[in-house]
């Protein structure tokens, strides 16, 4: 099966509100969040199904109709801007190239609302804009000051294309707020800077519910507007390999043509797509088939030290990367518990796990080098093997460190993942341990989308806040937010959108926490949802003994 969001409005609105349609609920205050950044109370969330408008559980009173027009922009922004204009959630964004589709300006519409055009000029400026930054300049401080013959303008100065698209997402949020508030003050000059070189998202497409092409493109547009500039689809066997019909057999694979469209579309949005595959463990879906029995160590792990294994891995790496422009590739190699304990032991005898792992890593890294690729690996097995195959050691603050004298391939990068801690200290410790091994790690947090029907957003926010706080303090360069789908991928992938939005806001903030007013309006402007409702919907999976899902937004840090 391949998942697609055919009607984003209906899908998101209903999934975000089904649990609150039938009864009046008065949640108790909690320590994590005590108020929403507006006067809205949770009692206000009670609506009937007939009250649900397109893309939003509740529509606020509008004071203006604002149509956003990208009037001037460099040619390299054109494909991305045109794509966004075709799919803008509020249908209020147009590029200069499609200006003919806009109706002539009217002073008042049928609802007696003033129609206002906001003209945007995008300027690539390496001289006056800081590294990884954008600057937004407004012609007016208040919309009500825009006269019938005035020109309401915004100028976006940016360095990288991703900052231009993030600025557009910021504008969408402000426009949403402007249409709801009669008197909303605009900062004449707004600047923002990405705190990391790479801010990425990874979506699990290996546990059923593989996204359709249009679903992936939808997520890419949202990621661009949120400022995320790398993107991975986790594909254990859900991509095609020429001459390997049982690879991804009936699993909803991505074709090479689809992968190319994804990569090219992402490039237009300032996003780098690179493969995320497995080259050791997590390959039970292919090893179950007789044609691959000779490549099996255990039911989940490839047979190391066998020539046929590396011939097959080369085919995997070539197939996963050939349709993409990026030279990066994530080759997995995590959670290979039981390595060397199956057919490997029968064929080659007993050997220490770390030695088997490093020998395999060197051979796969060599293949990547020969293919002109830069490999990344999950780092957990280095800690697991150093602690007598204890998988819990990876996230422990008193685990034995891997031997710093180990000889790693010089072309690999380590990816440290931790989805569980809400205290920055453990992240700082583990980042420093990776650096002691000679690596500046990529660091990965997660939207909690596994073993659930709806993303656990409050816990996601807490864990991501702790993770990115440590990353900022230690000047980590690359961060990722993952969406896992363990054991069937039953979670609504779109329920993770607030988690992606939060991650983006965190990654562009120098503070410990985000400005919740900004997050709320940007989520509404980009995704069309009401953040409070999505957070409340996280209670769907709350049963005694499960993760605590809080009801409300915290007080804004601003």
Residue, then its C-alpha position, 0 to 999 in steps of 0.5 A: x500500500x502507498x499512502x497519499x493525502x488526497x484531501x489535505x483539508x478533510x484528512x487533517x481536520x478530521x484526524x485532528x478533531x475526532x476526539x473532541x467532537x462529541x463532548x465538552x471537555x474541561x482538562x485540568x491544568x498541568x505543570x508542562x503547559x498552563x496557558x495558550x498564548x491567546x485567550x482561547x480556552x480548551x472548552x472552546x475546542x468543542x465543535x460539531x462536525x458541521x462546523x469543520x471548515x476546509x483545512x481548519x477545525x475552527x475559522x476565526x473572524x477575518x478582517x482582510x483578504x490578503x493575496x500574496x504575490x511573488x513579484x520579483x525573484x531570481x530564476x533559480x527560485x521560480x520552479x519552487x515558488x510555482x510549485x508552492x503557488x499551485x498547492x498553497x493551503x489557503x489558495x492565496x499565493x501566486x507568482x508573477x508568472x501566473x499573475x494573469x490568473x488573479x482577478x482584477x483588484x476589488x476594494x471590497x469582496x462579497x463579504x465586505x472585506x478589503x482585498x489587499x495584495x502583498x508583493x514580495x521581492x526576493x533578493x539573493x544577497x551574500x554581502x549584507x545577509x549573515x551566513x544561513x540567514x534571511x532578512x524580511x523588510x516590510x513597507x507598512x507596520x499595520x495593514x490598516x494603514x495600506x490605502x487603496x492606492x498604496x503598495x503593500x510590499x515585503x522584501x526578502x534578503x537571503x543567502x541560501x535558497x532554503x532561507x528564501x522559502x523559510x521566509x515565505x513560510x514566515x510570511x504565510x504565518x504573518x498573513x494568516x495572523x493579519x487576516x485575523x487581527x484588525x491591528x497586528x504590528x509588523x516589525x519593519x525589519x525581521x532577521x532570522x538565522x539557521x543555527x545549523x548547516x543541515x536541518x533535515x527530516x527523515x520519513x520511514x517508508x519501510x514499515x508499510x504505508x509507503x507514501x505515494x509520490x504526491x504525498x512525498x512532494x507535499x511533505x517536501x513543500x512543507x519542509x521547505x517553508x519550515x526551513x528544513x534543507x535535507x530530506x531522506x526516505x528510509x527505505x530498507x527494501x522499498x526501492x527498485x534494483x534492476x534484475x532483483x524482482x524479489x527486492x521490495x516484492x509487493x512492498x510498494x517500492x519507489x521506482x527510479x523515475x519517482x526517486x528522480x522526481x523527488x530529488x529534482x523537486x526537492x532541489x527546486x525547493x533548496x532541499x538536498x535529498x539523499x538515500x537512507x538504506x540498510x547495508x547490514x541489519x534490518x533486512x528481514x523483508x528481503x532475507x525471507x526470500x529463497x533467492x537471498x538465502x545465501x546472503x543471510x547471517x541471521x533472519x535480519x542481518x546480512x552475511x559479512x565477509x562473503x563476496x556475494x554480499x558485497x556484490x549485492x550491497x554495491x547493487x543496492x547502493x547504486x540503485x539507491x543513489x543513481x537517480x539523485x544528485x546528492x553525493x551523501x548516502x546513509x547506509x544504516x548499519x544500526x541495531x545489528x544485534x546477533x551479528x556473527x551469531x548465525x551462518x557467519x559462525x558456521x562458515x567463519x568461526x567465532x569472532x569478536x563482534x566489533x571486529x566483524x562490524x568494522x571489517x564489514x564497515x570498511x568494505x561497504x565504505x570502500x564501495x561508497x568511495x568507489x561510487x563517489x559517495x560519502x556514507x553516514x552510519x547510525x552510531x549505536x552499534x559501536x557502543x552496543x558492541x563495546x558494552x557486551x552487546x547491550x543495546x541500552x548502553x547507547x543511551x546510558x550515561x555510564x556506558x563503556x566508551x568504544x575503543x578510541x584506538x579503533x581504525x574507522x574508515x576515513x570517509x564515514x560520518x556518524x549519526x547519533x540518535x536519541x528520541x527519549x531524553x528531555x534533559x540536554x545533559x545526556x545529549x551533551x555527554x553523547x555528543x562529546x563521546x562521539x567527538x572523542x572518537x574523532x567524529x563531529x556527529x549528525x544528531x537526530x531527534x524524532x517526532x514520536x510516530x511509532x506504535x501510535x495512531x497520532x503523533x505524541x506531540x508534547x513529548x516530541x516538543x520536550x525531547x526535540x527542545x533538549x536535543x537541539x539545546x545541546x546541539x546549539x551549545x556544542x555547535x553541532x553542524x547537522x541535525x535531523x528529525x525522524x518519523x519512524x513507523x515501527x510495527x506497521x506504520x499505523x500512525x497518521x504521518x500528517x499528524x507529525x507536521x507540528x513536530x516538523x514545524x517545531x523542529x524548524x522553529x527550534x533550528x532557527x532560534x538561538x533560545x532554549x525554547x521557541x516563540x509559541x505565538x510564531x510557531x502557532x501562526x506559522x503552522x496555520x499559515x503553512x499547513x492550515x491547521x490550528x496547533x492547539x487542536x493537533x496537540x489535543x489530538x495527541x490524547x488519542x493514544x493516552x491510556x494509563x501508563x502511556x506517555x503523558x500528553x498535555x492539553x495546551x500550548x505553553x506560555x510564549x517565551x517572547 
